[in-house]
Amino acid sequence: MEIYMASSFFSPKSLGTRILTGLTNLIIVNLVFIITCIPFITIGASVTALYRITIAIVAGDNPSVLRDYFKSFKDNFVKSTLFFILYLILGAFFGFEIYMVRTMMAENMQWVQYPAYFFVFAIFASACYAFPLIAWFEESFKQVLKNSLLIALTNLPFTIMQAVIAAVFILFVDYNYAIPLSFACFMGIAAIAWFYSLFLKRIFARFGADINFNEEEETFVASNTSAKKTDSSSDEKPDDESDDDSDDDSTEESE
């Protein structure tokens, strides 16, 4: 009985195997993400590739983590990097404006910084959806920017939740950086992306995203099978014709 339960637990389709596989994939993609972020300028492409993997995991697929990660990293590098540079410049500009107002202007003029906070939140909200959009949709730069803002606005509760989680994480790092950074280096970044992907998959499904690696493989296998059937039928046909010819020859000889 115990042997049967153990074998069923570790069978390829069991819940235990899927959980262990998912955790292993998250640990691997988290490590690869950290390594590919080291050049700093590659952060945008790394975030895009990360969401390519985590949303696929949420969809129930078993992606090849390294192969699919680096494929997405390479295919979307230019567009993701341009978005990262755009968000970095805009964030630095409005962040510097807030800093200048808080440190150099009188208290009765502190209200001037409030519009800058709005733009900082808009930049963050757009970034939350832009990189996942790049990972799963073939869209132009303008379309990604427009759709990211529209999705952020139409899914405002989820957008605010992401902002709150980011703020809490920053506060934890400021209070005691050892624990949150250790968690982030182990699996934390990928785990947070996986949690966000639970919501992103539902949102993108409304836009017609086909989030499935296995479906492509099944279609490919089916097409190969049909091709083989066609070849085998074509091979059988000449044999039938040769048999008919031999019958005709034998008939002529008997005559």
C-alpha positions as CSV (number, residue, x, y, z in Angstrom):
1,M,0.0,0.0,0.0
2,E,2.8,2.4,0.9
3,I,4.7,1.5,-2.2
4,Y,1.7,2.2,-4.4
5,M,1.0,5.5,-2.7
6,A,4.7,6.5,-3.3
7,S,4.6,5.5,-6.9
8,S,1.4,7.3,-7.5
9,F,2.8,10.4,-5.8
10,F,5.8,10.5,-8.1
11,S,4.0,9.6,-11.3
12,P,4.5,12.1,-14.1
13,K,0.8,13.4,-14.0
14,S,0.4,13.4,-10.3
15,L,-0.2,16.6,-8.3
16,G,3.0,16.1,-6.3
17,T,5.1,15.8,-9.4
18,R,3.6,18.9,-10.9
19,I,4.2,20.9,-7.7
20,L,7.8,19.7,-7.4
21,T,8.4,20.4,-11.1
22,G,6.9,23.9,-10.8
23,L,9.0,24.7,-7.7
24,T,12.1,23.5,-9.5
25,N,11.3,25.6,-12.6
26,L,10.8,28.7,-10.4
27,I,14.1,28.2,-8.7
28,I,15.9,27.8,-12.0
29,V,14.3,30.7,-13.7
30,N,14.8,32.9,-10.7
31,L,18.6,32.2,-10.8
32,V,18.8,32.7,-14.6
33,F,16.8,36.0,-14.2
34,I,19.2,37.3,-11.6
35,I,22.2,36.4,-13.7
36,T,20.8,38.0,-16.9
37,C,20.0,41.2,-14.9
38,I,23.6,41.8,-13.9
39,P,24.4,44.0,-17.0
40,F,21.5,46.2,-15.8
41,I,20.6,47.3,-19.4
42,T,19.2,43.8,-19.9
43,I,16.6,44.0,-17.1
44,G,13.8,44.7,-19.5
45,A,14.5,41.6,-21.6
46,S,15.0,39.6,-18.5
47,V,11.6,40.6,-17.1
48,T,9.9,39.7,-20.4
49,A,11.5,36.3,-20.5
50,L,10.6,35.7,-16.8
51,Y,6.9,36.3,-17.6
52,R,7.1,34.1,-20.6
53,I,8.0,31.2,-18.3
54,T,5.8,32.0,-15.3
55,I,2.6,32.5,-17.3
56,A,3.3,29.3,-19.2
57,I,3.7,27.5,-15.8
58,V,0.3,28.9,-14.6
59,A,-1.2,27.7,-17.9
60,G,-0.3,24.2,-16.9
61,D,2.5,23.8,-19.4
62,N,6.0,22.4,-18.7
63,P,8.2,24.8,-20.7
64,S,11.9,24.1,-21.2
65,V,13.0,26.8,-18.8
66,L,16.5,27.6,-20.2
67,R,15.6,27.2,-23.9
68,D,12.3,29.1,-23.8
69,Y,13.7,31.8,-21.4
70,F,16.7,32.6,-23.7
71,K,14.6,32.4,-26.8
72,S,12.2,35.0,-25.4
73,F,15.2,37.0,-24.1
74,K,16.7,37.1,-27.6
75,D,13.5,37.6,-29.6
76,N,12.3,40.5,-27.5
77,F,15.6,42.1,-26.5
78,V,15.4,45.3,-28.5
79,K,11.8,46.1,-27.7
80,S,12.1,45.3,-24.0
81,T,15.3,47.3,-23.7
82,L,13.7,50.3,-25.3
83,F,10.8,50.2,-22.9
84,F,13.2,49.7,-20.0
85,I,15.1,52.8,-21.0
86,L,11.9,54.8,-21.5
87,Y,10.6,53.9,-18.0
88,L,14.0,54.5,-16.5
89,I,14.3,58.0,-17.9
90,L,10.7,59.0,-17.1
91,G,11.0,57.6,-13.5
92,A,14.3,59.3,-12.9
93,F,12.9,62.6,-14.2
94,F,9.8,62.6,-12.0
95,G,11.7,61.1,-9.1
96,F,14.2,64.0,-9.3
97,E,11.3,66.5,-9.4
98,I,9.8,65.1,-6.3
99,Y,13.2,65.2,-4.5
100,M,13.8,68.8,-5.5
101,V,10.3,69.9,-4.4
102,R,10.6,68.1,-1.0
103,T,14.1,69.4,-0.2
104,M,14.2,72.9,-1.8
105,M,10.7,74.4,-1.8
106,A,8.7,75.9,1.1
107,E,6.0,73.9,2.9
108,N,3.2,75.9,1.3
109,M,4.5,74.7,-2.2
110,Q,4.8,71.0,-1.4
111,W,1.6,70.3,-3.3
112,V,3.6,70.8,-6.5
113,Q,5.0,67.3,-6.1
114,Y,1.6,65.5,-6.1
115,P,1.2,65.5,-10.0
116,A,4.7,63.9,-10.2
117,Y,3.5,61.1,-7.9
118,F,0.6,60.4,-10.3
119,F,3.0,60.1,-13.2
120,V,5.3,57.8,-11.3
121,F,2.3,55.5,-10.6
122,A,1.3,55.6,-14.3
123,I,4.9,54.6,-15.3
124,F,4.9,51.8,-12.8
125,A,1.4,50.6,-13.9
126,S,2.4,50.6,-17.5
127,A,5.6,48.7,-16.8
128,C,3.6,46.0,-14.9
129,Y,1.8,45.0,-18.1
130,A,4.2,46.1,-20.9
131,F,6.8,43.4,-20.4
132,P,4.2,40.5,-20.1
133,L,2.5,41.9,-23.2
134,I,5.8,41.8,-25.1
135,A,6.3,38.2,-24.0
136,W,3.0,36.9,-25.4
137,F,1.8,39.4,-28.1
138,E,3.3,40.5,-31.4
139,E,2.6,44.2,-31.1
140,S,4.3,47.5,-32.1
141,F,5.9,49.7,-29.6
142,K,3.0,52.1,-29.7
143,Q,0.4,49.3,-29.3
144,V,2.2,47.9,-26.3
145,L,2.4,51.3,-24.6
146,K,-1.3,52.0,-25.3
147,N,-2.5,48.6,-24.2
148,S,-0.4,48.5,-21.1
149,L,-2.0,51.7,-19.9
150,L,-5.5,50.6,-20.9
151,I,-5.1,47.2,-19.1
152,A,-3.7,49.0,-16.0
153,L,-6.8,51.3,-15.9
154,T,-9.4,48.6,-16.5
155,N,-7.8,46.3,-13.9
156,L,-7.1,49.0,-11.3
157,P,-7.4,46.8,-8.2
158,F,-4.8,44.4,-9.5
159,T,-2.6,47.3,-10.5
160,I,-2.9,48.8,-7.0
161,M,-2.1,45.4,-5.4
162,Q,1.1,45.2,-7.4
163,A,2.1,48.7,-6.3
164,V,1.4,47.8,-2.6
165,I,3.4,44.6,-2.8
166,A,6.3,46.5,-4.4
167,A,6.1,49.2,-1.7
168,V,6.0,46.6,1.1
169,F,9.0,44.7,-0.3
170,I,11.0,48.0,-0.5
171,L,10.0,48.8,3.2
172,F,11.2,45.3,4.2
173,V,14.5,45.8,2.4
174,D,14.9,49.2,4.1
175,Y,14.1,47.7,7.5
176,N,16.1,44.4,7.3
177,Y,17.6,43.8,3.9
178,A,19.0,40.3,4.6
179,I,15.8,38.4,4.8
180,P,13.9,39.8,1.8
181,L,17.1,39.7,-0.4
182,S,17.8,36.1,0.6
183,F,14.3,35.2,-0.3
184,A,14.5,37.1,-3.6
185,C,17.8,35.4,-4.5
186,F,16.4,31.9,-3.7
187,M,13.0,32.0,-5.5
188,G,11.3,35.2,-4.5
189,I,11.3,37.1,-7.7
190,A,10.0,34.2,-9.8
191,A,7.5,33.4,-7.1
192,I,6.1,37.0,-7.2
193,A,6.0,36.9,-11.0
194,W,4.2,33.5,-10.8
195,F,1.6,35.1,-8.4
196,Y,1.1,38.0,-10.8
197,S,0.8,35.5,-13.7
198,L,-2.3,34.0,-12.1
199,F,-4.1,37.3,-12.8
200,L,-2.2,38.1,-16.0
201,K,-3.2,34.9,-17.7
202,R,-6.9,35.6,-17.1
203,I,-6.5,39.2,-18.4
204,F,-4.6,38.1,-21.5
205,A,-7.1,35.4,-22.2
206,R,-9.6,38.1,-22.9
207,F,-7.3,39.4,-25.6
208,G,-7.0,36.1,-27.3
209,A,-3.6,35.0,-26.1
210,D,-2.8,31.3,-26.9
211,I,-0.7,30.5,-23.8
212,N,0.1,26.9,-24.5
213,F,3.4,25.3,-25.5
214,N,2.1,21.7,-25.6
215,E,-0.6,22.5,-28.1
216,E,2.0,23.4,-30.7
217,E,3.8,20.2,-30.1
218,E,0.6,18.2,-30.4
219,T,-0.2,19.9,-33.7
220,F,3.3,19.2,-35.0
221,V,3.1,15.5,-34.1
222,A,-0.4,15.2,-35.7
223,S,0.8,16.7,-38.9
224,N,3.8,14.4,-39.0
225,T,1.5,11.4,-38.4
226,S,-0.8,12.5,-41.2
227,A,2.2,13.0,-43.5
228,K,3.4,9.5,-42.7
229,K,-0.1,8.1,-43.5
230,T,-0.1,9.9,-46.8
231,D,3.4,8.5,-47.6
232,S,2.4,5.0,-46.7
233,S,-0.8,5.1,-48.8
234,S,1.2,6.4,-51.7
235,D,3.6,3.6,-51.3
236,E,0.9,1.0,-51.3
237,K,-0.8,2.3,-54.4
238,P,2.1,1.4,-56.8
239,D,2.1,-2.1,-55.3
240,D,-1.5,-2.5,-56.2
241,E,-0.9,-1.3,-59.7
242,S,2.0,-3.7,-60.1
243,D,-0.2,-6.5,-59.0
244,D,-2.8,-5.5,-61.6
245,D,-0.2,-5.4,-64.3
246,S,1.1,-8.9,-63.3
247,D,-2.4,-10.2,-63.5
248,D,-2.9,-8.7,-67.0
249,D,0.4,-10.2,-68.2
250,S,-0.6,-13.7,-66.9
251,T,-3.9,-13.4,-68.7
252,E,-2.2,-12.5,-72.0
253,E,0.2,-15.4,-71.7
254,S,-2.6,-17.9,-71.1
255,E,-4.3,-16.6,-74.3
